[in-house]
Amino acid sequence: MRADVIADVLPETPAVAREDGETDLMVLWPLVTLVGFLLLTGVVIAMGTHSTSRYEAEKRTATAPRARHAAESASAPVSA
């Protein structure tokens, strides 16, 4: 592609001119892709961490009363 065709398609995109007159837009899109990938990976990790901690807290609260109840019933005298 020629630089003027690229400038018509993406006029707001800054391009770095090289000595031969071509532009270095090829470097821009992989960089944008990499930054987007890293940001989305961070969002997924943050959501997974929050979800896991919420799940573990719910699991602890769900099992804690049963353990206490089982200990009380085990120490209660058995009537015959």
Order of alpha helices (4+ residues) and beta strands (2+ residues): alpha-alpha
